Amino acid sequence: MLGLALDSSDGLRVASDHELLKSRLERLFFTPLNDQIGSVNSGSRILDYLWEGATEENARAILKEVKWLISAYEPNMMLTSVLVKFLPVSNSGAIALVIEISFYWIDLEDEEFNLNIIKIAE
């Protein structure tokens, strides 16, 4: 897998598979519903669940949404595990959503990817 990344210090550079896949998943998970031009009803409800609060019910809903988004939009990804948890952010009162995801990419089957995707709600 090849791609480019913008870096504040180095400018344009070749990105690693890990960076590219994490970026794809972040876009998939955190693009709100109907936010893509010309793509009605695509997007995610994960941010909605995050702003509703750190409850067990919302964690289950986010887990379900993650699995659905990957099955619908990332057919080359073979999930091995997904974990969703909420963590407090120091003494600020903010909550961090952590999505721990493990998977194989069909073209890169020899390597299992383990990513932590974090979003903070303040």
C-alpha positions in Angstrom: 0.0 0.0 0.0 1.5 3.4 -1.0 0.4 6.8 0.0 1.7 10.3 0.9 1.5 12.1 4.2 2.0 15.8 5.1 4.4 16.3 7.9 4.8 19.7 9.6 8.6 19.4 9.7 9.5 17.3 6.6 6.8 18.3 4.2 5.5 15.6 1.9 6.7 12.0 2.6 5.8 8.4 1.9 3.5 7.2 4.6 3.7 3.8 6.3 0.8 1.2 5.9 0.1 1.8 9.6 -0.4 5.5 9.1 -2.5 5.1 6.0 -4.9 2.6 7.5 -5.2 4.6 10.7 -6.0 7.7 8.7 -8.7 5.8 6.7 -10.3 4.5 9.8 -10.3 7.9 11.6 -12.0 9.4 8.5 -14.5 6.6 8.4 -15.3 6.7 12.1 -15.4 10.5 12.7 -17.1 11.8 9.5 -20.7 12.7 10.7 -23.7 11.5 8.8 -24.5 13.4 5.6 -21.2 15.3 5.8 -19.8 14.0 2.5 -20.9 15.9 -0.6 -22.8 13.7 -3.0 -22.9 10.8 -0.5 -26.3 10.9 1.2 -26.6 8.8 4.4 -23.0 8.0 4.5 -21.0 8.8 7.6 -20.9 7.7 11.2 -22.9 8.2 14.4 -19.9 7.6 16.6 -19.4 11.3 17.5 -23.1 11.5 18.4 -22.7 8.6 20.9 -19.5 10.2 22.3 -21.3 13.5 23.0 -24.1 11.7 24.7 -21.8 10.5 27.4 -19.6 7.6 28.6 -22.2 5.0 29.3 -22.2 1.2 28.7 -25.1 1.6 26.3 -23.1 4.1 24.2 -20.0 2.0 24.2 -22.0 -0.9 22.9 -23.6 1.3 20.2 -20.1 2.6 19.2 -18.8 -1.0 19.0 -21.8 -2.0 16.7 -21.2 1.1 14.5 -17.5 0.4 14.2 -18.2 -3.2 13.0 -20.9 -2.1 10.6 -18.8 0.7 9.1 -15.9 -1.6 8.5 -18.1 -4.3 6.9 -19.8 -1.7 4.7 -16.9 0.4 3.6 -13.7 -1.5 4.2 -14.1 -4.9 2.5 -10.4 -5.6 2.5 -10.2 -5.5 6.2 -10.6 -8.7 8.2 -11.3 -7.8 11.9 -9.8 -9.9 14.6 -10.9 -7.8 17.6 -12.5 -4.5 18.5 -12.6 -2.9 22.0 -14.3 0.3 22.9 -13.7 2.1 26.1 -14.1 5.6 27.7 -11.3 7.0 29.8 -11.2 10.3 31.9 -8.6 12.8 30.7 -6.7 14.0 33.8 -8.6 16.5 35.9 -10.1 18.3 33.0 -13.5 16.6 33.1 -13.1 15.5 29.4 -13.7 12.0 28.3 -11.5 10.1 25.8 -13.0 7.5 23.5 -10.5 4.8 22.8 -11.2 2.3 20.0 -8.7 -0.6 20.0 -8.8 -2.5 16.8 -6.9 -5.5 15.4 -7.2 -6.6 11.8 -5.5 -8.1 8.8 -5.6 -6.2 5.4 -6.2 -8.6 2.5 -3.2 -7.5 0.5 -0.9 -7.5 3.6 -2.1 -10.8 5.2 1.2 -11.6 6.8 0.9 -8.6 9.2 -1.7 -8.0 11.9 -2.4 -4.4 12.5 -3.2 -3.1 16.0 -4.4 0.4 16.2 -5.6 2.7 19.0 -7.9 5.4 17.7 -8.6 8.2 20.3 -11.1 11.0 20.2 -11.6 13.4 23.1 -14.9 14.9 24.1 -14.6 18.0 26.2 
